[in-house]
Amino acid sequence: MTSATAIKRQSTTTAPTVPGLTIEGSGISVIGNNLPMGEARGRIKTIVLTIVFLAFTAIVSVAGVRFANPELRTDLVAFTIDSENQTSIRFLVVRKDPTVELTCRIIARDFSTAIVGDRYVDVGASDRKSLEVTERIPTRSKAVNAALVRCLPKGR
C-alpha cells in the first residue's frame, strides 16, 4: 500500500485561455492582432503623397513671398487734430518702383463717424522707395480721427 504522502498529486488545473491570445515561439501576441502578415505595401502611394505635399508646400511658399511684398504698400503713421477746421495726417508710402506717381485719398471723421474732411493728395515720383508724406485736411467741423483710404497709381 502506498501512503498518502507517497502519492504525488497531479495538477488538474490548466492556464486560462483567452481568445486571440497565443503563445508562440518568440512571445505573446496582442489580443486582436490576428491579421495576416505579408509584404509591406503602399510604397508607391507614400512616394506620390510625399511629392504632392512637397509641390503644394512650394506653391504656397512662392505665393506667400509674392503677396507678402506687394507693388504698393501704404500705412498710416499718425494724425493730429490741429484745430476746429483742420487735421494733419502723416502716412508712409512704399513702392517697388519709385517712379510711379500716386493719388491717395485721405479723410477726417467726426465723433458720429461722418466724414467732415476729404482730400485727394498727389504723391510724385521720387528716388526713394519709401516716402513719408504729411498733409493737412481742411474740415467743416471738429474731427476726432483721420484715415488713409487708399493710394492708386495716377490716372487709374
C-alpha positions in Angstrom: 0.0 0.0 0.0 1.1 3.4 -0.6 0.9 6.1 1.9 -0.9 9.3 1.3 2.4 11.2 1.3 3.9 9.0 -1.3 1.3 9.6 -3.9 2.2 12.6 -6.0 -0.7 14.8 -6.5 -1.3 15.6 -10.2 -2.4 19.1 -11.1 -5.8 19.2 -12.7 -5.9 22.9 -13.3 -5.0 24.5 -16.7 -4.0 28.0 -17.6 -6.9 30.2 -18.5 -7.3 30.7 -22.2 -8.3 34.0 -23.9 -9.4 34.1 -27.5 -6.8 35.7 -29.6 -4.0 35.3 -27.0 -1.5 32.8 -28.2 2.0 31.9 -27.1 4.2 31.1 -30.0 8.0 30.8 -30.1 9.0 34.5 -29.7 6.5 35.6 -27.2 2.9 36.5 -26.6 0.9 38.2 -29.3 -1.5 41.0 -28.6 -5.2 40.3 -28.4 -6.9 41.1 -31.7 -3.6 41.1 -33.6 -4.5 38.1 -35.8 -4.2 39.8 -39.2 -2.0 38.0 -41.7 1.5 39.4 -42.0 2.6 39.9 -45.6 5.0 42.2 -47.5 4.8 45.9 -46.9 2.7 47.6 -49.5 1.9 51.2 -50.2 5.4 52.4 -51.0 4.3 54.0 -54.3 1.4 55.7 -52.6 3.8 57.1 -50.0 6.1 58.4 -52.6 3.3 60.1 -54.6 1.8 61.7 -51.5 5.3 63.0 -50.5 5.8 64.5 -53.9 2.3 66.1 -53.8 3.0 67.5 -50.3 6.3 69.0 -51.4 4.8 70.6 -54.6 1.9 72.1 -52.5 4.4 73.5 -50.0 6.5 75.0 -52.8 3.4 76.6 -54.4 2.2 78.1 -51.1 5.7 79.4 -50.3 6.0 81.2 -53.7 2.6 82.7 -53.4 3.3 83.8 -49.8 6.5 85.6 -50.9 4.8 87.2 -53.8 1.8 88.5 -51.9 3.9 89.5 -48.8 5.8 92.0 -50.9 3.2 93.9 -53.0 3.9 96.6 -55.6 2.4 99.3 -53.4 2.0 99.4 -49.6 0.6 102.3 -47.5 0.5 102.7 -43.7 -1.0 105.4 -41.5 1.7 106.8 -39.2 -0.1 109.4 -37.2 -2.8 112.1 -37.3 -3.2 115.3 -35.3 -6.3 117.4 -34.7 -4.8 120.9 -35.2 -8.0 123.0 -34.8 -11.8 123.0 -35.3 -11.2 123.3 -39.0 -8.0 121.4 -39.7 -6.5 118.0 -39.2 -3.0 116.8 -40.1 -2.2 113.3 -41.3 1.1 111.5 -41.8 1.4 108.3 -43.8 4.0 106.1 -45.3 4.1 105.0 -49.0 6.4 102.1 -50.0 6.7 101.4 -53.8 8.7 98.8 -55.7 9.1 101.3 -58.5 9.6 104.8 -57.0 9.0 106.5 -60.4 5.3 105.6 -60.2 3.1 108.7 -59.4 0.2 108.1 -57.0 -3.1 109.6 -55.9 -4.1 109.0 -52.3 -7.4 109.7 -50.7 -7.3 110.9 -47.1 -10.4 111.7 -44.9 -11.2 113.1 -41.5 -14.2 111.9 -39.4 -16.2 113.5 -36.5 -17.5 111.7 -33.4 -20.5 110.3 -35.2 -18.2 108.9 -37.9 -19.4 111.3 -40.5 -16.8 112.4 -43.0 -16.0 116.1 -42.3 -13.0 116.4 -44.5 -12.0 114.7 -47.7 -9.0 115.3 -49.9 -7.0 113.7 -52.7 -3.2 114.0 -52.5 -0.8 113.5 -55.3 2.4 111.8 -54.4 5.0 112.4 -57.1 7.9 110.3 -58.3 11.0 110.2 -56.2 14.3 108.5 -56.0 13.4 106.6 -52.8 11.2 103.5 -52.5 9.9 104.6 -49.1 8.4 108.1 -48.6 6.7 109.6 -45.6 4.0 112.2 -46.5 2.4 114.8 -44.2 -0.7 116.6 -45.4 -3.4 118.9 -43.9 -7.1 118.1 -44.3 -9.5 121.1 -44.1 -12.6 120.1 -42.1 -16.1 121.7 -41.8 -16.3 120.7 -38.1 -14.0 119.3 -35.4 -12.6 115.9 -36.4 -11.7 113.1 -34.0 -9.8 110.9 -36.3 -8.2 110.7 -39.8 -7.6 107.9 -42.2 -5.8 107.0 -45.3 -8.4 105.4 -47.5 -6.3 104.2 -50.4 -3.5 105.0 -52.9 -3.6 104.2 -56.5 -1.3 104.9 -59.5 -2.2 108.2 -61.1 -4.7 108.0 -63.9 -6.3 104.9 -62.6 
